[in-house]
Amino acid sequence: MTTDGEQAAGEGLADRAVQVWNRATAGVAASDREGDLALARALRFDGYAAAGSVVSGIEMEIGEGWSGEGRAGFAWFGLADVVALIDETARAYEALDDSGLEGPEHAERWDEIDDHASARYAELQVTETLTAALKRLMVDRPDAFADVGGEPAPSQDWVRSFHQPFARYVSGEQKAALGLQALTAFGIPAEAIGPRLLVHATDEDSQELADEILSLLDGRYPEAPGFQPW
């Protein structure tokens, strides 16, 4: 039997977990504490995987200079199945690069690796598993996460993003405007309301394209902790 106190504690943990999760969704850690770093890096990879595919996530991490950090984030949370899948996919991707295949043969093999990895990633229910791990570790290792009651200092992840030559710090309002401009160029209806961008995709393909565009912009235009995400 659950007491009123236990129920309240559980609800409080769930609320804090949502806040810790939400501040990590931009893919840049809110603090330099282990849990905040691991969560942001895992969610950054998950965002790439959800918008494109697991192979796309690996390629994006390589291109953005974050190679292996998504894997490390999942490992910190104990998601061994996700880590194993990323490792397997990375090995297949590297083997393809070394194979000498070109043109249609290369594209066909790329699709095979991609389809297999993405199907398995979906089966692992990463969001649900990561959420459960976050709640557990917020209890077992509370010092690994900055307090949700204040504004954490910018992490080294954020500092590194800021200093990367391709990245430029912008405010929430500027980022929303950039997102609106990019989506409009691709014919995807959207509107910017202050720091928030509302996407009005008309079908699944348009939504997937919008997600991929915004994921790319997240890497080019990082925000300081405290700004609203897309």
C-alpha positions in Angstrom: 0.0 0.0 0.0 1.3 3.4 -1.0 1.1 6.2 1.6 0.2 9.8 0.8 3.8 10.8 1.5 5.3 8.2 -0.8 2.9 9.2 -3.6 3.8 12.9 -3.2 7.5 12.0 -3.3 7.0 10.0 -6.4 5.1 12.8 -8.1 7.8 15.3 -7.0 10.5 13.1 -8.6 8.5 12.8 -11.8 8.1 16.6 -12.0 11.9 17.1 -11.4 12.7 14.5 -14.0 10.6 16.3 -16.6 12.4 19.6 -15.8 15.9 17.9 -16.0 14.8 16.2 -19.3 13.4 19.3 -20.9 16.5 21.5 -20.2 18.6 18.8 -21.9 16.5 18.5 -25.1 18.6 21.1 -27.0 21.4 18.6 -26.8 23.7 20.9 -24.8 24.1 20.1 -21.1 22.8 22.5 -18.5 25.7 21.9 -16.2 29.0 20.0 -16.1 27.6 17.3 -13.7 27.8 13.8 -15.0 24.1 13.2 -15.3 23.3 16.4 -17.1 26.2 15.8 -19.6 25.1 12.2 -20.2 21.5 13.1 -20.7 22.1 15.9 -23.1 24.5 13.8 -25.2 22.0 10.8 -25.3 19.1 13.1 -26.2 21.2 14.8 -28.9 21.9 11.4 -30.5 18.3 10.4 -30.0 17.2 13.5 -31.8 19.3 12.8 -34.8 18.1 9.2 -34.8 14.4 10.2 -34.5 14.7 12.9 -37.2 16.7 10.7 -39.6 18.1 7.3 -38.6 20.8 5.7 -36.4 23.3 5.9 -39.2 22.4 9.6 -39.7 23.0 10.1 -36.0 26.5 8.5 -36.3 27.2 10.7 -39.3 25.9 13.8 -37.6 28.1 13.3 -34.6 31.1 12.8 -36.7 30.4 15.9 -38.7 29.7 18.0 -35.7 32.7 16.9 -33.7 30.7 14.9 -31.1 31.7 11.4 -32.2 30.9 8.8 -29.6 29.4 11.1 -27.1 25.8 9.9 -27.6 27.0 6.3 -27.0 28.8 7.5 -23.8 25.6 9.1 -22.6 23.5 6.0 -23.1 26.3 4.0 -21.4 26.2 6.2 -18.3 22.5 5.6 -17.9 23.0 1.8 -18.3 21.2 1.4 -21.6 23.5 -1.5 -22.7 21.2 -2.6 -25.6 21.4 0.9 -27.1 25.1 1.0 -26.7 25.5 -2.4 -28.4 23.3 -1.3 -31.3 25.3 1.9 -31.8 28.6 -0.1 -31.7 27.3 -2.7 -34.2 26.1 0.0 -36.5 29.3 2.1 -36.3 31.3 -1.0 -37.2 29.1 -1.7 -40.2 29.3 1.9 -41.3 33.1 1.9 -41.0 33.3 -1.4 -43.0 31.2 0.2 -45.7 33.5 3.1 -45.9 36.5 0.7 -46.3 34.7 -1.5 -48.8 35.4 0.5 -51.9 31.8 0.3 -53.0 30.5 3.3 -55.0 27.3 4.6 -56.5 24.2 2.4 -56.3 26.0 -0.5 -54.6 27.2 1.9 -51.8 23.7 3.4 -51.5 22.0 0.0 -51.3 24.4 -1.2 -48.6 24.0 2.0 -46.7 20.2 1.6 -46.8 20.5 -2.0 -45.5 22.6 -0.9 -42.5 20.3 2.0 -41.9 17.0 0.1 -42.1 18.2 -2.7 -39.8 19.6 -0.3 -37.2 16.7 2.0 -37.2 14.2 -0.8 -36.9 16.1 -2.2 -33.9 16.4 1.2 -32.3 12.6 1.7 -32.5 12.1 -1.7 -30.8 14.3 -0.7 -27.9 11.8 2.1 -26.9 14.7 4.4 -26.0 12.6 7.3 -24.7 10.7 5.1 -22.2 13.9 3.3 -21.1 15.9 6.4 -20.7 13.1 8.1 -18.8 13.0 5.2 -16.3 16.8 5.3 -15.9 16.8 9.1 -15.3 14.3 8.8 -12.5 16.3 5.9 -10.9 19.6 7.8 -11.1 18.1 11.0 -9.8 17.4 9.0 -6.6 20.6 7.0 -6.6 23.0 9.8 -7.7 21.2 13.1 -7.0 24.5 15.0 -7.1 24.9 14.1 -10.8 22.3 16.6 -11.8 22.1 20.3 -11.1 19.2 21.6 -9.0 16.2 22.4 -11.1 15.3 25.3 -8.8 18.0 27.6 -10.2 19.8 28.5 -13.4 22.8 26.2 -13.8 26.1 27.6 -15.0 26.8 26.9 -18.7 28.5 23.6 -19.2 31.7 22.8 -21.1 29.5 21.3 -23.7 27.9 24.7 -24.2 31.2 26.5 -24.2 32.6 24.1 -26.8 29.6 24.6 -29.0 30.0 28.3 -28.7 33.6 28.2 -29.8 33.2 25.8 -32.7 33.7 27.7 -36.0 30.4 26.6 -37.5 28.4 27.5 -34.4 27.1 30.9 -33.4 25.3 31.7 -30.2 21.8 33.2 -30.7 18.9 34.2 -28.5 15.7 32.2 -28.4 13.9 34.8 -30.6 16.7 34.8 -33.2 16.8 31.0 -33.3 13.0 30.8 -33.9 13.4 33.4 -36.7 16.2 31.3 -38.3 14.1 28.2 -38.0 11.1 29.9 -39.6 13.2 31.1 -42.5 14.7 27.7 -43.1 11.3 25.9 -43.0 9.7 28.5 -45.2 12.4 27.9 -47.8 11.3 24.3 -47.9 7.6 25.1 -48.1 6.9 24.0 -44.6 4.4 26.3 -42.8 5.4 27.6 -39.4 5.2 30.6 -37.2 7.6 32.2 -34.7 6.1 33.4 -31.4 8.9 34.9 -29.3 11.4 32.2 -28.7 9.1 29.4 -29.7 8.7 28.0 -33.2 5.4 26.3 -34.1 5.6 23.9 -37.1 2.4 23.2 -39.0 3.6 20.2 -41.1 0.8 18.9 -43.2 2.0 15.2 -43.4 4.4 12.8 -42.0 7.1 13.5 -44.6 6.9 17.2 -44.0 7.2 16.6 -40.3 10.3 14.4 -40.7 11.9 17.0 -43.0 11.1 19.8 -40.5 12.7 17.7 -37.6 15.8 17.2 -39.7 16.1 20.9 -40.6 15.7 21.9 -36.9 18.2 19.3 -35.8 20.8 20.8 -38.1 20.0 24.3 -36.9 20.4 23.2 -33.3 24.1 22.4 -34.0 24.8 25.6 -35.9 23.0 27.9 -33.5 23.3 26.7 -29.9 21.5 28.5 -27.1 22.6 29.2 -23.6 20.7 27.4 -20.8 17.4 29.0 -20.0 16.1 29.7 -23.6 13.1 27.9 -24.7 13.7 25.0 -27.2 11.8 24.7 -30.5 
